Amino acid sequence: MNKQWKNINYLTRHNEGCYGASQVQFRRGDRIEYAYDAAGVKRQEVHKVANHDLNYLYWSTNVPAASDFDASKTVTTDYIGNKVYVNNQLKYVLTDEGYIEKTGATYSALFYLNDHLGSHRIVMDANGTVEQVNNYYPSGTSMAERRTLSKYIRLYYNDPNRLLTAN
């Protein structure tokens, strides 16, 4: 199995019970960095893209320099309360019922319809138009999805800490 990652550095504070990846270094040279607050809540995620293929091997101890990354392709996501900012621009606001997404100067509300376990099964807009349907196996893995707009479900299978963004 080829995961294309070189190593993962973990942030652990045993006395506080906080665990999480602080950095994921990919073999090509790309990197994802995470920042957490004292309670272990993720506050920032930075995706850096390498200028060229650095071809790190699993046992390599080399660390890429700042000049190895293309600053124009760096994407910084900040999680501040229920608001999510991408490159210092408000992207969306999470609510108990779904989220409000900002696209340009307009805001649109999208709502989740949950099953009995709290998993988001359907995403619909304010008019009731279904944007996405998700089904799960008993193990929690996703079945094939029916999508009309694939960017809508950001919180999957009963896991409020897992934020996924689709392009």
N, CA, C and O of each residue as an XYZ file, in Angstrom:
668
protein
N       0.849     -1.165      0.000
C       0.000      0.000      0.000
C       0.901      1.236      0.000
O       1.767      1.383      0.862
N       0.691      2.108     -0.962
C       1.539      3.280     -1.123
C       0.778      4.525     -0.693
O      -0.070      5.013     -1.441
N       1.062      5.048      0.494
C       0.339      6.192      1.041
C       0.951      7.520      0.613
O       0.314      8.563      0.761
N       2.152      7.506      0.094
C       2.844      8.707     -0.373
C       3.149      9.700      0.741
O       3.445     10.860      0.452
N       3.088      9.285      2.000
C       3.519     10.173      3.063
C       4.814      9.653      3.639
O       5.058      8.447      3.673
N       5.638     10.573      4.089
C       6.940     10.222      4.633
C       6.846      9.987      6.130
O       7.275      8.944      6.623
N       6.294     10.940      6.854
C       6.137     10.767      8.286
C       5.021     11.663      8.814
O       4.596     12.621      8.169
N       4.570     11.311     10.008
C       3.550     12.088     10.692
C       4.075     12.384     12.080
O       4.421     11.466     12.823
N       4.139     13.663     12.439
C       4.548     14.058     13.784
C       3.299     14.272     14.609
O       2.362     14.939     14.172
N       3.287     13.698     15.817
C       2.123     13.808     16.677
C       2.381     14.731     17.843
O       3.473     14.764     18.412
N       1.354     15.479     18.184
C       1.360     16.334     19.349
C       0.656     15.550     20.444
O      -0.525     15.230     20.311
N       1.363     15.237     21.524
C       0.737     14.502     22.619
C       1.018     15.220     23.926
O       2.151     15.594     24.225
N      -0.022     15.397     24.679
C       0.100     15.929     26.042
C      -0.653     14.956     26.932
O      -1.856     15.107     27.149
N       0.055     13.955     27.449
C      -0.581     12.880     28.191
C      -1.338     13.385     29.412
O      -2.424     12.892     29.715
N      -0.772     14.366     30.117
C      -1.421     14.844     31.333
C      -2.720     15.577     31.039
O      -3.584     15.663     31.911
N      -2.880     16.111     29.825
C      -4.108     16.816     29.462
C      -5.017     15.955     28.590
O      -6.155     16.340     28.323
N      -4.536     14.802     28.144
C      -5.328     13.934     27.300
C      -5.498     14.449     25.882
O      -6.473     14.094     25.220
N      -4.573     15.281     25.391
C      -4.670     15.865     24.052
C      -3.765     15.107     23.093
O      -2.578     14.926     23.361
N      -4.324     14.670     21.989
C      -3.572     13.973     20.969
C      -3.963     14.513     19.610
O      -5.109     14.914     19.412
N      -3.041     14.530     18.677
C      -3.361     14.947     17.327
C      -2.102     15.094     16.504
O      -1.016     15.309     17.043
N      -2.247     14.978     15.204
C      -1.107     15.152     14.305
C      -0.760     16.632     14.239
O      -1.639     17.469     14.034
N       0.498     16.954     14.408
C       0.916     18.347     14.302
C       1.473     18.646     12.919
O       1.530     19.801     12.498
N       1.887     17.584     12.208
C       2.450     17.785     10.872
C       2.429     16.476     10.101
O       2.722     15.413     10.649
N       2.078     16.565      8.823
C       2.151     15.407      7.930
C       3.056     15.816      6.778
O       2.767     16.775      6.063
N       4.158     15.083      6.602
C       5.111     15.362      5.542
C       4.947     14.299      4.460
O       5.074     13.106      4.738
N       4.668     14.722      3.232
C       4.485     13.795      2.126
C       5.802     13.582      1.397
O       6.681     14.444      1.420
N       5.931     12.440      0.755
C       7.180     12.092      0.076
C       7.533     13.085     -1.019
O       8.711     13.372     -1.232
N       6.546     13.610     -1.712
C       6.813     14.568     -2.783
C       7.372     15.877     -2.234
O       8.062     16.603     -2.948
N       7.081     16.182     -0.972
C       7.573     17.399     -0.352
C       6.468     18.268      0.205
O       6.729     19.159      1.014
N       5.219     18.020     -0.220
C       4.095     18.791      0.314
C       3.963     18.520      1.812
O       4.416     17.493      2.317
N       3.328     19.470      2.511
C       3.210     19.330      3.957
C       1.887     19.923      4.424
O       1.397     20.908      3.872
N       1.322     19.299      5.454
C       0.160     19.847      6.154
C       0.584     20.051      7.598
O       1.096     19.133      8.240
N       0.368     21.266      8.109
C       0.698     21.578      9.497
C      -0.587     21.912     10.238
O      -1.480     22.564      9.696
N      -0.671     21.459     11.486
C      -1.844     21.684     12.314
C      -1.445     22.433     13.576
O      -0.355     22.224     14.109
N      -2.336     23.314     14.059
C      -2.125     24.010     15.324
C      -3.344     23.759     16.204
O      -4.481     23.858     15.744
N      -3.102     23.437     17.463
C      -4.155     23.142     18.430
C      -4.073     24.101     19.600
O      -3.000     24.621     19.909
N      -5.215     24.341     20.260
C      -5.171     25.139     21.477
C      -4.883     24.213     22.660
O      -4.680     23.014     22.471
N      -4.865     24.758     23.869
C      -4.512     23.977     25.056
C      -5.506     22.864     25.346
O      -5.154     21.879     25.995
N      -6.736     23.001     24.879
C      -7.755     21.969     25.094
C      -7.697     20.876     24.035
O      -8.456     19.911     24.110
N      -6.816     21.006     23.054
C      -6.692     20.002     22.001
C      -7.609     20.229     20.818
O      -7.752     19.342     19.976
N      -8.236     21.392     20.729
C      -9.123     21.712     19.615
C      -8.298     22.281     18.469
O      -7.493     23.191     18.670
N      -8.497     21.746     17.268
C      -7.751     22.225     16.108
C      -8.151     23.659     15.795
O      -9.336     23.962     15.648
N      -7.167     24.537     15.693
C      -7.424     25.952     15.421
C      -6.934     26.392     14.058
O      -7.450     27.361     13.501
N      -5.934     25.691     13.502
C      -5.402     26.105     12.201
C      -4.862     24.903     11.453
O      -4.338     23.956     12.039
N      -5.006     24.974     10.130
C      -4.491     23.938      9.234
C      -3.840     24.663      8.061
O      -4.466     25.505      7.417
N      -2.573     24.331      7.789
C      -1.839     24.988      6.717
C      -1.379     23.926      5.728
O      -0.662     22.997      6.098
N      -1.793     24.064      4.463
C      -1.366     23.161      3.389
C      -0.294     23.875      2.581
O      -0.540     24.933      2.002
N       0.903     23.285      2.547
C       2.003     23.854      1.779
C       2.333     22.934      0.616
O       2.369     21.713      0.768
N       2.574     23.528     -0.546
C       2.874     22.774     -1.764
C       4.337     22.990     -2.117
O       4.816     24.124     -2.145
N       5.041     21.906     -2.385
C       6.466     21.985     -2.721
C       6.660     22.558     -4.127
O       5.829     22.358     -5.012
N       7.767     23.270     -4.315
C       8.111     23.833     -5.626
C       8.430     22.747     -6.646
O       8.154     22.899     -7.836
N       9.004     21.668     -6.177
C       9.411     20.573     -7.054
C       9.330     19.276     -6.262
O       9.152     19.306     -5.044
N       9.458     18.151     -6.930
C       9.379     16.855     -6.274
C      10.650     16.618     -5.464
O      11.735     16.466     -6.025
N      10.504     16.590     -4.130
C      11.671     16.390     -3.263
C      11.992     14.918     -3.075
O      13.087     14.584     -2.621
N      11.055     14.021     -3.415
C      11.242     12.579     -3.380
C      11.880     12.092     -2.084
O      12.915     11.426     -2.110
N      11.267     12.421     -0.959
C      11.746     11.930      0.335
C      11.454     10.449      0.457
O      10.389      9.980      0.054
N      12.385      9.732      1.003
C      12.183      8.323      1.291
C      11.734      8.199      2.743
O      11.923      9.123      3.534
N      11.140      7.060      3.095
C      10.588      6.897      4.437
C      11.634      7.106      5.521
O      11.315      7.654      6.577
N      12.853      6.693      5.294
C      13.904      6.785      6.309
C      14.672      8.101      6.248
O      15.572      8.331      7.056
N      14.330      8.952      5.312
C      15.028     10.221      5.155
C      14.797     11.123      6.366
O      13.677     11.220      6.869
N      15.851     11.776      6.830
C      15.737     12.710      7.948
C      15.791     14.160      7.478
O      15.818     15.078      8.297
N      15.807     14.368      6.163
C      15.843     15.732      5.630
C      14.550     16.473      5.949
O      13.462     15.896      5.951
N      14.698     17.749      6.216
C      13.553     18.611      6.483
C      13.531     19.686      5.405
O      14.546     20.350      5.190
N      12.404     19.878      4.719
C      12.382     20.890      3.661
C      12.536     22.300      4.232
O      12.017     22.616      5.303
N      13.252     23.127      3.498
C      13.434     24.525      3.892
C      12.225     25.336      3.447
O      11.439     24.884      2.615
N      12.080     26.517      3.996
C      10.962     27.392      3.625
C      10.975     27.698      2.128
O       9.917     27.871      1.524
N      12.150     27.764      1.532
C      12.260     28.072      0.099
C      11.802     26.907     -0.784
O      11.631     27.085     -1.990
N      11.599     25.715     -0.201
C      11.131     24.557     -0.968
C       9.625     24.595     -1.240
O       9.112     23.772     -1.999
N       8.908     25.552     -0.619
C       7.463     25.640     -0.764
C       7.078     26.837     -1.613
O       7.738     27.876     -1.582
N       5.998     26.680     -2.375
C       5.449     27.753     -3.195
C       4.446     28.533     -2.353
O       3.341     28.051     -2.103
N       4.818     29.730     -1.915
C       3.975     30.524     -1.017
C       2.642     30.889     -1.652
O       1.651     31.051     -0.940
N       2.591     31.021     -2.969
C       1.341     31.400     -3.627
C       0.306     30.273     -3.598
O      -0.882     30.530     -3.792
N       0.734     29.033     -3.360
C      -0.181     27.898     -3.306
C      -0.503     27.459     -1.884
O      -1.246     26.498     -1.688
N       0.048     28.151     -0.890
C      -0.219     27.818      0.504
C      -1.659     28.201      0.855
O      -2.108     29.310      0.566
N      -2.363     27.274      1.474
C      -3.746     27.504      1.889
C      -3.806     27.368      3.411
O      -3.461     26.325      3.966
N      -4.247     28.432      4.072
C      -4.368     28.445      5.529
C      -5.840     28.465      5.902
O      -6.591     29.334      5.459
N      -6.248     27.503      6.720
C      -7.623     27.426      7.194
C      -7.616     27.654      8.693
O      -6.940     26.938      9.432
N      -8.369     28.653      9.148
C      -8.480     28.971     10.570
C      -9.862     28.588     11.068
O     -10.869     28.890     10.429
N      -9.905     27.916     12.222
C     -11.157     27.514     12.856
C     -11.325     28.362     14.107
O     -10.637     28.149     15.105
N     -12.239     29.321     14.052
C     -12.450     30.243     15.166
C     -13.900     30.114     15.597
O     -14.804     30.651     14.957
N     -14.106     29.401     16.684
C     -15.469     29.132     17.133
C     -16.204     28.333     16.078
O     -15.743     27.268     15.667
N     -17.347     28.839     15.637
C     -18.106     28.135     14.611
C     -17.859     28.710     13.214
O     -18.568     28.380     12.263
N     -16.855     29.564     13.105
C     -16.538     30.181     11.811
C     -15.269     29.558     11.234
O     -14.329     29.238     11.961
N     -15.265     29.395      9.913
C     -14.107     28.826      9.224
C     -13.635     29.843      8.186
O     -14.393     30.264      7.313
N     -12.370     30.223      8.305
C     -11.761     31.185      7.382
C     -10.726     30.463      6.537
O      -9.928     29.687      7.061
N     -10.733     30.712      5.239
C      -9.724     30.164      4.339
C      -8.962     31.346      3.760
O      -9.538     32.211      3.101
N      -7.656     31.371      4.015
C      -6.792     32.492      3.621
C      -7.382     33.834      4.069
O      -7.471     34.784      3.290
N      -7.778     33.884      5.332
C      -8.306     35.089      5.992
C      -9.626     35.584      5.411
O     -10.004     36.729      5.661
N     -10.327     34.772      4.655
C     -11.641     35.116      4.120
C     -12.667     34.154      4.717
O     -12.460     32.941      4.719
N     -13.777     34.703      5.226
C     -14.823     33.852      5.786
C     -15.337     32.904      4.708
O     -15.770     33.342      3.643
N     -15.289     31.593      4.992
C     -15.758     30.589      4.044
C     -17.151     30.091      4.425
O     -18.049     30.051      3.584
N     -17.332     29.709      5.695
C     -18.637     29.283      6.155
C     -18.742     29.373      7.668
O     -17.743     29.452      8.383
N     -20.002     29.358      8.136
C     -20.318     29.405      9.558
C     -21.121     28.155      9.882
O     -22.172     27.915      9.288
N     -20.629     27.363     10.820
C     -21.323     26.138     11.211
C     -22.463     26.468     12.172
O     -22.315     27.320     13.049
N     -23.584     25.803     12.009
C     -24.722     25.953     12.907
C     -25.155     24.558     13.353
O     -24.658     23.554     12.841
N     -26.081     24.499     14.306
C     -26.578     23.202     14.754
C     -27.348     22.475     13.655
O     -27.384     21.244     13.634
N     -27.954     23.215     12.756
C     -28.782     22.620     11.710
C     -28.044     22.386     10.404
O     -28.558     21.678      9.538
N     -26.866     22.950     10.232
C     -26.110     22.840      8.981
C     -25.014     23.871      8.950
O     -24.207     23.952      9.876
N     -24.972     24.661      7.897
C     -23.987     25.738      7.837
C     -24.420     26.790      6.835
O     -25.264     26.557      5.969
N     -23.814     27.954      6.984
C     -24.060     29.072      6.083
C     -22.766     29.301      5.331
O     -21.721     29.543      5.936
N     -22.835     29.226      4.014
C     -21.642     29.361      3.186
C     -21.627     30.721      2.507
O     -22.644     31.194      1.998
N     -20.451     31.338      2.510
C     -20.298     32.621      1.833
C     -19.618     32.377      0.494
O     -18.521     31.822      0.435
N     -20.272     32.791     -0.566
C     -19.720     32.699     -1.906
C     -19.758     34.099     -2.499
O     -20.823     34.612     -2.841
N     -18.590     34.710     -2.615
C     -18.540     36.096     -3.070
C     -19.172     36.988     -2.031
O     -18.714     37.021     -0.888
N     -20.222     37.718     -2.397
C     -20.913     38.600     -1.459
C     -22.230     38.001     -0.987
O     -22.944     38.631     -0.207
N     -22.566     36.798     -1.442
C     -23.842     36.189     -1.065
C     -23.645     35.082     -0.043
O     -22.598     34.437      0.008
N     -24.672     34.879      0.767
C     -24.680     33.819      1.768
C     -25.784     32.837      1.421
O     -26.873     33.239      1.011
N     -25.507     31.555      1.584
C     -26.544     30.549      1.352
C     -26.542     29.567      2.519
O     -25.488     29.122      2.975
N     -27.749     29.236      2.995
C     -27.901     28.311      4.113
C     -28.152     26.915      3.575
O     -28.957     26.722      2.664
N     -27.458     25.948      4.145
C     -27.642     24.540      3.800
C     -27.920     23.792      5.094
O     -27.302     24.060      6.124
N     -28.851     22.855      5.034
C     -29.313     22.174      6.229
C     -29.060     20.681      6.127
O     -29.147     20.094      5.048
N     -28.739     20.060      7.289
C     -28.523     18.620      7.367
C     -29.795     17.946      7.843
O     -30.488     18.461      8.719
N     -30.096     16.808      7.272
C     -31.140     15.939      7.775
C     -30.413     14.714      8.321
O     -29.756     13.990      7.573
N     -30.532     14.487      9.625
C     -29.768     13.441     10.298
C     -30.591     12.171     10.490
O     -31.821     12.205     10.522
N     -29.884     11.052     10.618
C     -30.560      9.808     10.952
C     -30.636      9.674     12.477
O     -30.294     10.611     13.199
N     -31.079      8.525     12.964
C     -31.251      8.322     14.398
C     -29.929      8.301     15.166
O     -29.936      8.432     16.390
N     -28.795      8.140     14.479
C     -27.487      8.145     15.132
C     -26.822      9.523     15.092
O     -25.781      9.728     15.716
N     -27.407     10.446     14.376
C     -26.832     11.782     14.269
C     -25.960     11.974     13.048
O     -25.381     13.046     12.870
N     -25.853     10.959     12.200
C     -25.054     11.084     10.984
C     -25.828     11.906      9.959
O     -27.050     11.792      9.859
N     -25.120     12.728      9.204
C     -25.758     13.569      8.191
C     -26.069     12.730      6.959
O     -25.159     12.267      6.272
N     -27.359     12.533      6.680
C     -27.778     11.718      5.554
C     -28.106     12.559      4.337
O     -27.801     12.164      3.212
N     -28.719     13.708      4.543
C     -29.145     14.535      3.425
C     -28.740     15.973      3.684
O     -28.823     16.463      4.810
N     -28.298     16.647      2.623
C     -28.032     18.080      2.677
C     -29.026     18.729      1.733
O     -29.158     18.331      0.575
N     -29.730     19.746      2.250
C     -30.700     20.436      1.401
C     -30.578     21.939      1.612
O     -30.110     22.407      2.650
N     -31.009     22.673      0.605
C     -30.962     24.132      0.709
C     -32.240     24.635      1.371
O     -33.097     23.842      1.759
N     -32.365     25.952      1.499
C     -33.507     26.557      2.185
C     -34.829     26.266      1.489
O     -35.876     26.330      2.133
N     -34.821     25.948      0.202
C     -36.035     25.630     -0.542
C     -36.432     24.161     -0.438
O     -37.478     23.754     -0.945
N     -35.576     23.356      0.232
C     -35.855     21.933      0.359
C     -35.294     21.092     -0.761
O     -35.557     19.891     -0.825
N     -34.524     21.703     -1.647
C     -33.897     20.963     -2.744
C     -32.750     20.117     -2.195
O     -31.845     20.644     -1.548
N     -32.785     18.817     -2.448
C     -31.747     17.907     -1.964
C     -30.484     18.117     -2.784
O     -30.497     18.019     -4.011
N     -29.405     18.406     -2.091
C     -28.118     18.635     -2.742
C     -27.230     17.391     -2.699
O     -26.447     17.156     -3.619
N     -27.351     16.587     -1.624
C     -26.539     15.383     -1.512
C     -27.213     14.390     -0.585
O     -27.871     14.773      0.382
N     -27.041     13.093     -0.893
C     -27.555     12.012     -0.062
C     -26.384     11.109      0.287
O     -25.613     10.717     -0.588
N     -26.251     10.779      1.567
C     -25.191      9.887      2.040
C     -25.813      8.687      2.726
O     -26.756      8.838      3.503
N     -25.295      7.487      2.449
C     -25.713      6.273      3.133
C     -24.469      5.591      3.671
O     -23.389      5.695      3.090
N     -24.631      4.884      4.800
C     -23.502      4.265      5.474
C     -23.767      2.797      5.742
O     -24.903      2.387      5.978
N     -22.682      1.999      5.702
C     -22.739      0.623      6.143
C     -22.745      0.620      7.671
O     -22.400      1.631      8.284
N     -23.131     -0.498      8.302
C     -23.126     -0.538      9.772
C     -21.760     -0.232     10.380
O     -21.687      0.207     11.528
N     -20.689     -0.452      9.645
C     -19.343     -0.161     10.157
C     -19.022      1.322     10.126
O     -18.048      1.754     10.743
N     -19.824      2.112      9.415
C     -19.587      3.547      9.335
C     -18.959      4.003      8.035
O     -18.835      5.206      7.802
N     -18.558      3.073      7.182
C     -17.987      3.477      5.896
C     -19.094      3.905      4.948
O     -20.216      3.402      5.011
N     -18.766      4.832      4.078
C     -19.760      5.372      3.150
C     -20.078      4.393      2.032
O     -19.194      3.721      1.501
N     -21.349      4.328      1.688
C     -21.765      3.606      0.490
C     -21.595      4.568     -0.679
O     -21.246      5.732     -0.482
N     -21.836      4.094     -1.878
C     -21.786      4.984     -3.027
C     -22.786      6.109     -2.800
O     -23.902      5.876     -2.337
N     -22.380      7.318     -3.127
C     -23.212      8.484     -2.858
C     -23.908      8.962     -4.107
O     -23.402      8.810     -5.219
N     -25.072      9.541     -3.910
C     -25.757     10.245     -4.982
C     -25.478     11.718     -4.739
O     -25.889     12.274     -3.720
N     -24.795     12.334     -5.651
C     -24.411     13.722     -5.467
C     -24.998     14.579     -6.570
O     -25.045     14.193     -7.738
N     -25.438     15.744     -6.163
C     -25.753     16.745     -7.164
C     -24.675     17.822     -7.112
O     -24.205     18.293     -8.148
N     -24.295     18.201     -5.914
C     -23.161     19.111     -5.708
C     -22.317     18.490     -4.612
O     -22.754     18.448     -3.462
N     -21.128     18.010     -4.925
C     -20.339     17.195     -4.018
C     -19.714     17.955     -2.866
O     -19.174     17.329     -1.955
N     -19.764     19.271     -2.868
C     -19.064     20.016     -1.833
C     -19.850     20.139     -0.540
O     -19.340     20.724      0.416
N     -21.072     19.614     -0.464
C     -21.938     19.997      0.625
C     -21.758     19.269      1.947
O     -21.814     19.927      2.986
N     -21.549     17.980      1.984
C     -21.423     17.343      3.302
C     -19.980     17.470      3.769
O     -19.064     16.890      3.187
N     -19.805     18.231      4.816
C     -18.476     18.447      5.377
C     -18.294     17.651      6.655
O     -17.158     17.326      7.001
N     -19.334     17.328      7.357
C     -19.243     16.534      8.574
C     -19.833     15.168      8.274
O     -21.012     15.053      7.941
N     -19.017     14.140      8.390
C     -19.447     12.801      8.022
C     -19.738     11.954      9.248
O     -19.473     12.357     10.380
N     -20.275     10.798      9.005
C     -20.622      9.725      9.926
C     -20.349     10.027     11.393
O     -19.324      9.615     11.937
N     -21.242     10.726     12.014
C     -21.289     10.877     13.460
C     -19.968     11.332     14.052
O     -19.643     10.928     15.168
N     -19.191     12.154     13.357
C     -17.896     12.612     13.843
C     -17.810     14.124     13.703
O     -17.401     14.619     12.653
N     -18.188     14.876     14.748
C     -18.227     16.337     14.640
C     -16.853     16.977     14.525
O     -16.761     18.152     14.170
N     -15.784     16.245     14.814
C     -14.443     16.832     14.740
C     -13.802     16.672     13.377
O     -12.725     17.217     13.137
N     -14.436     15.940     12.485
C     -13.842     15.659     11.180
C     -14.413     16.628     10.149
O     -15.527     16.432      9.663
N     -13.676     17.645      9.821
C     -14.102     18.617      8.824
C     -13.431     18.278      7.498
O     -12.205     18.210      7.412
N     -14.215     18.073      6.505
C     -13.684     17.767      5.185
C     -14.150     18.826      4.220
O     -15.310     19.235      4.242
N     -13.258     19.262      3.384
C     -13.661     20.212      2.362
C     -13.389     19.590      1.014
O     -12.312     19.046      0.771
N     -14.350     19.673      0.160
C     -14.209     19.145     -1.192
C     -14.011     20.306     -2.147
O     -14.545     21.393     -1.929
N     -13.256     20.084     -3.188
C     -13.024     21.137     -4.180
C     -14.050     21.068     -5.272
O     -14.019     21.876     -6.200
